[in-house]
Amino acid sequence: MRWLPAAVWMAGQGVLLVLLTVWLIVDQLTGRTSDTDGRGVGVIVVALCCAVGAGALAWFLWQHKSLAKTPTLLWNGILLLVGLSLSTAGAPVLGIGIMIVAVIGFLVGLRVPRMELDDDA
């Protein structure tokens, strides 16, 4: 039961990142963005890569692969820093929301069992 919350939480983050990617693509295609020199496409690629990463972590947690614990903790630690950066750079509500998601993800990730040498063989 300790695996399910972490897997679901990472899957939720992955879904949100997919939605962000779709939103960025629509913005790019409709011309609502001023990024015409490739930056918009770069942001889309980064968001899509992050969605794939979150999905992969969710999958490995769902499969009870304890090797996913450390990347999950690191992912949420970095997400906490992203939220802190946003909250001090003029987007406090978004930043605080992301920090809350990161703290919950980190705490849920801590509950994933430690890897034993024979676990993931």
N, CA and C atoms as an extended XYZ file, in Angstrom:
363
Properties=species:S:1:pos:R:3:atomname:S:1:resname:S:1:resid:I:1 pbc="F F F"
N         0.816       -1.204        0.000 N   MET     1
C         0.000        0.000        0.000 CA  MET     1
C         0.856        1.263        0.000 C   MET     1
N         2.136        1.111        0.314 N   ARG     2
C         3.014        2.276        0.354 CA  ARG     2
C         3.432        2.723       -1.038 C   ARG     2
N         3.266        1.862       -2.038 N   TRP     3
C         3.658        2.192       -3.398 CA  TRP     3
C         2.586        2.996       -4.131 C   TRP     3
N         1.339        2.671       -3.872 N   LEU     4
C         0.234        3.249       -4.634 CA  LEU     4
C         0.167        4.775       -4.545 C   LEU     4
N         0.245        5.383       -3.357 N   PRO     5
C         0.162        6.852       -3.322 CA  PRO     5
C         1.277        7.538       -4.115 C   PRO     5
N         2.482        7.006       -4.036 N   ALA     6
C         3.593        7.602       -4.779 CA  ALA     6
C         3.378        7.461       -6.285 C   ALA     6
N         2.919        6.288       -6.712 N   ALA     7
C         2.673        6.069       -8.138 CA  ALA     7
C         1.570        6.975       -8.647 C   ALA     7
N         0.496        7.094       -7.892 N   VAL     8
C        -0.634        7.935       -8.305 CA  VAL     8
C        -0.220        9.406       -8.325 C   VAL     8
N         0.553        9.833       -7.326 N   TRP     9
C         0.966       11.234       -7.258 CA  TRP     9
C         1.869       11.585       -8.444 C   TRP     9
N         2.798       10.694       -8.780 N   MET    10
C         3.674       10.958       -9.925 CA  MET    10
C         2.888       10.898      -11.237 C   MET    10
N         1.923        9.993      -11.319 N   ALA    11
C         1.078        9.929      -12.519 CA  ALA    11
C         0.277       11.219      -12.672 C   ALA    11
N        -0.215       11.757      -11.563 N   GLY    12
C        -0.933       13.034      -11.606 CA  GLY    12
C        -0.050       14.165      -12.106 C   GLY    12
N         1.186       14.186      -11.646 N   GLN    13
C         2.116       15.199      -12.128 CA  GLN    13
C         2.365       15.024      -13.627 C   GLN    13
N         2.463       13.774      -14.059 N   GLY    14
C         2.656       13.504      -15.480 CA  GLY    14
C         1.480       13.984      -16.320 C   GLY    14
N         0.273       13.746      -15.834 N   VAL    15
C        -0.925       14.200      -16.551 CA  VAL    15
C        -0.946       15.727      -16.639 C   VAL    15
N        -0.615       16.398      -15.544 N   LEU    16
C        -0.572       17.860      -15.572 CA  LEU    16
C         0.472       18.372      -16.562 C   LEU    16
N         1.595       17.677      -16.645 N   LEU    17
C         2.624       18.084      -17.600 CA  LEU    17
C         2.185       17.840      -19.044 C   LEU    17
N         1.433       16.780      -19.283 N   VAL    18
C         0.885       16.551      -20.625 CA  VAL    18
C        -0.097       17.668      -20.977 C   VAL    18
N        -0.951       18.036      -20.033 N   LEU    19
C        -1.890       19.134      -20.270 CA  LEU    19
C        -1.152       20.444      -20.546 C   LEU    19
N        -0.074       20.693      -19.801 N   LEU    20
C         0.739       21.881      -20.048 CA  LEU    20
C         1.335       21.841      -21.444 C   LEU    20
N         1.804       20.687      -21.866 N   THR    21
C         2.383       20.544      -23.200 CA  THR    21
C         1.347       20.842      -24.277 C   THR    21
N         0.149       20.312      -24.110 N   VAL    22
C        -0.925       20.571      -25.079 CA  VAL    22
C        -1.247       22.056      -25.123 C   VAL    22
N        -1.326       22.677      -23.958 N   TRP    23
C        -1.616       24.117      -23.886 CA  TRP    23
C        -0.530       24.917      -24.590 C   TRP    23
N         0.736       24.542      -24.374 N   LEU    24
C         1.843       25.238      -25.031 CA  LEU    24
C         1.803       25.051      -26.542 C   LEU    24
N         1.437       23.856      -26.994 N   ILE    25
C         1.337       23.607      -28.436 CA  ILE    25
C         0.230       24.452      -29.044 C   ILE    25
N        -0.915       24.509      -28.379 N   VAL    26
C        -2.028       25.325      -28.880 CA  VAL    26
C        -1.617       26.790      -28.931 C   VAL    26
N        -0.943       27.267      -27.887 N   ASP    27
C        -0.452       28.653      -27.885 CA  ASP    27
C         0.485       28.908      -29.060 C   ASP    27
N         1.355       27.968      -29.322 N   GLN    28
C         2.319       28.125      -30.412 CA  GLN    28
C         1.620       28.126      -31.769 C   GLN    28
N         0.662       27.218      -31.939 N   LEU    29
C        -0.011       27.101      -33.233 CA  LEU    29
C        -0.957       28.263      -33.523 C   LEU    29
N        -1.551       28.822      -32.485 N   THR    30
C        -2.488       29.924      -32.683 CA  THR    30
C        -1.800       31.276      -32.705 C   THR    30
N        -0.510       31.300      -32.432 N   GLY    31
C         0.232       32.553      -32.494 CA  GLY    31
C         0.035       33.450      -31.292 C   GLY    31
N        -0.462       32.910      -30.193 N   ARG    32
C        -0.671       33.730      -28.997 CA  ARG    32
C         0.605       33.954      -28.205 C   ARG    32
N         1.691       33.384      -28.655 N   THR    33
C         2.965       33.558      -27.978 CA  THR    33
C         3.888       34.395      -28.845 C   THR    33
N         4.815       35.088      -28.219 N   SER    34
C         5.742       35.924      -28.979 CA  SER    34
C         7.034       35.184      -29.290 C   SER    34
N         7.123       33.930      -28.894 N   ASP    35
C         8.331       33.141      -29.138 CA  ASP    35
C         8.331       32.615      -30.563 C   ASP    35
N         8.971       33.347      -31.453 N   THR    36
C         9.020       32.915      -32.849 CA  THR    36
C        10.396       32.410      -33.243 C   THR    36
N        11.357       32.465      -32.350 N   ASP    37
C        12.720       32.063      -32.696 CA  ASP    37
C        13.073       30.670      -32.195 C   ASP    37
N        12.103       29.859      -31.903 N   GLY    38
C        12.349       28.489      -31.492 CA  GLY    38
C        12.282       28.264      -29.996 C   GLY    38
N        12.228       29.330      -29.216 N   ARG    39
C        12.140       29.147      -27.771 CA  ARG    39
C        10.851       28.454      -27.371 C   ARG    39
N         9.774       28.796      -28.053 N   GLY    40
C         8.493       28.156      -27.752 CA  GLY    40
C         8.528       26.663      -28.000 C   GLY    40
N         9.164       26.272      -29.095 N   VAL    41
C         9.295       24.850      -29.406 CA  VAL    41
C        10.190       24.180      -28.368 C   VAL    41
N        11.232       24.859      -27.943 N   GLY    42
C        12.116       24.311      -26.910 CA  GLY    42
C        11.394       24.070      -25.606 C   GLY    42
N        10.532       24.997      -25.222 N   VAL    43
C         9.762       24.834      -23.986 CA  VAL    43
C         8.798       23.658      -24.122 C   VAL    43
N         8.215       23.496      -25.293 N   ILE    44
C         7.310       22.370      -25.537 CA  ILE    44
C         8.061       21.048      -25.389 C   ILE    44
N         9.251       20.977      -25.959 N   VAL    45
C        10.048       19.746      -25.883 CA  VAL    45
C        10.424       19.445      -24.434 C   VAL    45
N        10.828       20.471      -23.684 N   VAL    46
C        11.191       20.264      -22.275 CA  VAL    46
C         9.977       19.795      -21.471 C   VAL    46
N         8.819       20.419      -21.679 N   ALA    47
C         7.612       20.015      -20.957 CA  ALA    47
C         7.232       18.578      -21.291 C   ALA    47
N         7.361       18.200      -22.561 N   LEU    48
C         7.045       16.830      -22.962 CA  LEU    48
C         8.029       15.830      -22.351 C   LEU    48
N         9.310       16.181      -22.314 N   CYS    49
C        10.305       15.301      -21.686 CA  CYS    49
C        10.026       15.134      -20.195 C   CYS    49
N         9.626       16.202      -19.541 N   CYS    50
C         9.280       16.115      -18.118 CA  CYS    50
C         8.048       15.237      -17.911 C   CYS    50
N         7.076       15.335      -18.816 N   ALA    51
C         5.885       14.486      -18.723 CA  ALA    51
C         6.257       13.017      -18.873 C   ALA    51
N         7.151       12.721      -19.802 N   VAL    52
C         7.602       11.342      -19.989 CA  VAL    52
C         8.348       10.864      -18.744 C   VAL    52
N         9.191       11.727      -18.162 N   GLY    53
C         9.922       11.365      -16.942 CA  GLY    53
C         9.002       11.075      -15.775 C   GLY    53
N         8.001       11.928      -15.583 N   ALA    54
C         7.053       11.698      -14.497 CA  ALA    54
C         6.256       10.418      -14.739 C   ALA    54
N         5.887       10.180      -15.987 N   GLY    55
C         5.171        8.959      -16.310 CA  GLY    55
C         6.013        7.714      -16.077 C   GLY    55
N         7.292        7.799      -16.424 N   ALA    56
C         8.176        6.657      -16.196 CA  ALA    56
C         8.337        6.376      -14.705 C   ALA    56
N         8.504        7.425      -13.911 N   LEU    57
C         8.607        7.223      -12.466 CA  LEU    57
C         7.323        6.618      -11.909 C   LEU    57
N         6.186        7.111      -12.385 N   ALA    58
C         4.911        6.552      -11.931 CA  ALA    58
C         4.812        5.079      -12.295 C   ALA    58
N         5.228        4.714      -13.503 N   TRP    59
C         5.164        3.320      -13.948 CA  TRP    59
C         6.052        2.433      -13.074 C   TRP    59
N         7.281        2.872      -12.831 N   PHE    60
C         8.193        2.059      -12.027 CA  PHE    60
C         7.726        1.948      -10.578 C   PHE    60
N         7.136        3.003      -10.056 N   LEU    61
C         6.580        2.912       -8.704 CA  LEU    61
C         5.390        1.955       -8.681 C   LEU    61
N         4.568        1.999       -9.728 N   TRP    62
C         3.421        1.093       -9.831 CA  TRP    62
C         3.887       -0.361       -9.882 C   TRP    62
N         5.053       -0.588      -10.507 N   GLN    63
C         5.619       -1.927      -10.622 CA  GLN    63
C         6.432       -2.329       -9.385 C   GLN    63
N         6.395       -1.507       -8.355 N   HIS    64
C         7.104       -1.761       -7.089 CA  HIS    64
C         8.615       -1.838       -7.283 C   HIS    64
N         9.166       -1.011       -8.137 N   LYS    65
C        10.607       -0.947       -8.356 CA  LYS    65
C        11.188        0.100       -7.413 C   LYS    65
N        11.874       -0.362       -6.391 N   SER    66
C        12.368        0.552       -5.376 CA  SER    66
C        13.474        1.471       -5.886 C   SER    66
N        14.050        1.153       -7.042 N   LEU    67
C        15.044        2.056       -7.621 CA  LEU    67
C        14.434        3.394       -8.033 C   LEU    67
N        13.120        3.488       -8.110 N   ALA    68
C        12.454        4.737       -8.467 CA  ALA    68
C        12.323        5.685       -7.275 C   ALA    68
N        12.668        5.233       -6.076 N   LYS    69
C        12.494        6.083       -4.895 CA  LYS    69
C        13.374        7.325       -4.958 C   LYS    69
N        14.671        7.151       -5.192 N   THR    70
C        15.578        8.293       -5.194 CA  THR    70
C        15.243        9.292       -6.304 C   THR    70
N        15.012        8.856       -7.550 N   PRO    71
C        14.624        9.841       -8.565 CA  PRO    71
C        13.320       10.561       -8.231 C   PRO    71
N        12.397        9.876       -7.578 N   THR    72
C        11.143       10.521       -7.185 CA  THR    72
C        11.405       11.611       -6.150 C   THR    72
N        12.263       11.319       -5.179 N   LEU    73
C        12.606       12.325       -4.171 CA  LEU    73
C        13.346       13.501       -4.811 C   LEU    73
N        14.277       13.216       -5.701 N   LEU    74
C        15.005       14.287       -6.384 CA  LEU    74
C        14.072       15.123       -7.252 C   LEU    74
N        13.171       14.461       -7.951 N   TRP    75
C        12.202       15.148       -8.807 CA  TRP    75
C        11.415       16.174       -7.983 C   TRP    75
N        10.906       15.728       -6.850 N   ASN    76
C        10.097       16.629       -6.030 CA  ASN    76
C        10.944       17.683       -5.334 C   ASN    76
N        12.204       17.376       -5.026 N   GLY    77
C        13.102       18.386       -4.479 CA  GLY    77
C        13.373       19.495       -5.483 C   GLY    77
N        13.601       19.125       -6.729 N   ILE    78
C        13.801       20.120       -7.783 CA  ILE    78
C        12.514       20.902       -8.014 C   ILE    78
N        11.387       20.213       -7.968 N   LEU    79
C        10.095       20.876       -8.129 CA  LEU    79
C         9.871       21.912       -7.030 C   LEU    79
N        10.322       21.616       -5.825 N   LEU    80
C        10.235       22.580       -4.726 CA  LEU    80
C        11.026       23.845       -5.060 C   LEU    80
N        12.209       23.676       -5.622 N   LEU    81
C        13.020       24.832       -6.009 CA  LEU    81
C        12.368       25.631       -7.141 C   LEU    81
N        11.724       24.940       -8.070 N   VAL    82
C        11.001       25.623       -9.143 CA  VAL    82
C         9.876       26.466       -8.551 C   VAL    82
N         9.147       25.887       -7.611 N   GLY    83
C         8.070       26.635       -6.956 CA  GLY    83
C         8.588       27.833       -6.186 C   GLY    83
N         9.699       27.669       -5.497 N   LEU    84
C        10.301       28.781       -4.760 CA  LEU    84
C        10.729       29.885       -5.722 C   LEU    84
N        11.321       29.504       -6.829 N   SER    85
C        11.739       30.479       -7.831 CA  SER    85
C        10.544       31.241       -8.396 C   SER    85
N         9.477       30.516       -8.707 N   LEU    86
C         8.279       31.175       -9.232 CA  LEU    86
C         7.648       32.108       -8.204 C   LEU    86
N         7.637       31.683       -6.955 N   SER    87
C         6.983       32.505       -5.932 CA  SER    87
C         7.750       33.785       -5.655 C   SER    87
N         9.040       33.795       -5.911 N   THR    88
C         9.817       35.019       -5.693 CA  THR    88
C        10.003       35.821       -6.971 C   THR    88
N         9.518       35.307       -8.097 N   ALA    89
C         9.717       35.983       -9.378 CA  ALA    89
C         8.430       36.569       -9.944 C   ALA    89
N         7.448       36.783       -9.105 N   GLY    90
C         6.240       37.445       -9.576 CA  GLY    90
C         5.035       36.558       -9.789 C   GLY    90
N         5.134       35.278       -9.479 N   ALA    91
C         3.997       34.371       -9.611 CA  ALA    91
C         3.812       33.618       -8.295 C   ALA    91
N         3.469       34.361       -7.212 N   PRO    92
C         3.440       33.725       -5.892 CA  PRO    92
C         2.392       32.624       -5.755 C   PRO    92
N         1.236       32.781       -6.340 N   VAL    93
C         0.187       31.776       -6.190 CA  VAL    93
C         0.595       30.475       -6.885 C   VAL    93
N         1.094       30.581       -8.107 N   LEU    94
C         1.554       29.407       -8.832 CA  LEU    94
C         2.736       28.760       -8.115 C   LEU    94
N         3.660       29.588       -7.640 N   GLY    95
C         4.823       29.067       -6.930 CA  GLY    95
C         4.462       28.323       -5.664 C   GLY    95
N         3.552       28.877       -4.897 N   ILE    96
C         3.126       28.218       -3.649 CA  ILE    96
C         2.394       26.916       -3.969 C   ILE    96
N         1.566       26.929       -5.004 N   GLY    97
C         0.875       25.702       -5.408 CA  GLY    97
C         1.852       24.609       -5.803 C   GLY    97
N         2.877       24.978       -6.562 N   ILE    98
C         3.882       23.994       -6.977 CA  ILE    98
C         4.671       23.509       -5.774 C   ILE    98
N         4.971       24.395       -4.826 N   MET    99
C         5.694       23.968       -3.626 CA  MET    99
C         4.865       22.987       -2.804 C   MET    99
N         3.571       23.199       -2.731 N   ILE   100
C         2.697       22.268       -2.001 CA  ILE   100
C         2.708       20.899       -2.681 C   ILE   100
N         2.599       20.892       -4.013 N   VAL   101
C         2.651       19.628       -4.758 CA  VAL   101
C         3.985       18.928       -4.507 C   VAL   101
N         5.076       19.699       -4.503 N   ALA   102
C         6.406       19.117       -4.304 CA  ALA   102
C         6.560       18.524       -2.904 C   ALA   102
N         6.095       19.231       -1.896 N   VAL   103
C         6.228       18.726       -0.519 CA  VAL   103
C         5.406       17.452       -0.346 C   VAL   103
N         4.188       17.445       -0.856 N   ILE   104
C         3.360       16.241       -0.753 CA  ILE   104
C         4.029       15.085       -1.510 C   ILE   104
N         4.532       15.356       -2.712 N   GLY   105
C         5.212       14.320       -3.481 CA  GLY   105
C         6.443       13.787       -2.772 C   GLY   105
N         7.201       14.674       -2.129 N   PHE   106
C         8.384       14.241       -1.396 CA  PHE   106
C         7.994       13.367       -0.211 C   PHE   106
N         6.985       13.793        0.536 N   LEU   107
C         6.554       13.014        1.702 CA  LEU   107
C         5.995       11.652        1.289 C   LEU   107
N         5.249       11.625        0.210 N   VAL   108
C         4.711       10.348       -0.278 CA  VAL   108
C         5.852        9.463       -0.777 C   VAL   108
N         6.843       10.072       -1.430 N   GLY   109
C         7.989        9.318       -1.911 CA  GLY   109
C         8.836        8.739       -0.788 C   GLY   109
N         8.872        9.413        0.344 N   LEU   110
C         9.623        8.895        1.489 CA  LEU   110
C         9.046        7.578        2.001 C   LEU   110
N         7.765        7.365        1.785 N   ARG   111
C         7.110        6.151        2.282 CA  ARG   111
C         7.398        4.917        1.420 C   ARG   111
N         7.971        5.129        0.233 N   VAL   112
C         8.314        3.991       -0.619 CA  VAL   112
C         9.408        3.195        0.086 C   VAL   112
N         9.272        1.874        0.124 N   PRO   113
C        10.273        1.055        0.830 CA  PRO   113
C        11.673        1.193        0.237 C   PRO   113
N        12.650        0.990        1.095 N   ARG   114
C        14.045        1.004        0.655 CA  ARG   114
C        14.335       -0.162       -0.261 C   ARG   114
N        15.353        0.025       -1.079 N   MET   115
C        15.744       -1.064       -1.964 CA  MET   115
C        16.587       -2.077       -1.205 C   MET   115
N        16.220       -3.308       -1.358 N   GLU   116
C        17.034       -4.405       -0.869 CA  GLU   116
C        17.817       -4.918       -2.070 C   GLU   116
N        18.953       -5.496       -1.861 N   LEU   117
C        19.792       -5.903       -2.989 CA  LEU   117
C        19.108       -6.886       -3.914 C   LEU   117
N        18.197       -7.685       -3.427 N   ASP   118
C        17.534       -8.688       -4.258 CA  ASP   118
C        16.214       -8.192       -4.846 C   ASP   118
N        15.774       -6.981       -4.512 N   ASP   119
C        14.462       -6.495       -4.933 CA  ASP   119
C        14.304       -6.381       -6.432 C   ASP   119
N        15.214       -5.651       -7.066 N   ASP   120
C        15.040       -5.276       -8.470 CA  ASP   120
C        15.847       -6.120       -9.433 C   ASP   120
N        16.269       -7.283       -8.980 N   ALA   121
C        17.107       -8.132       -9.850 CA  ALA   121
C        16.287       -8.828      -10.892 C   ALA   121
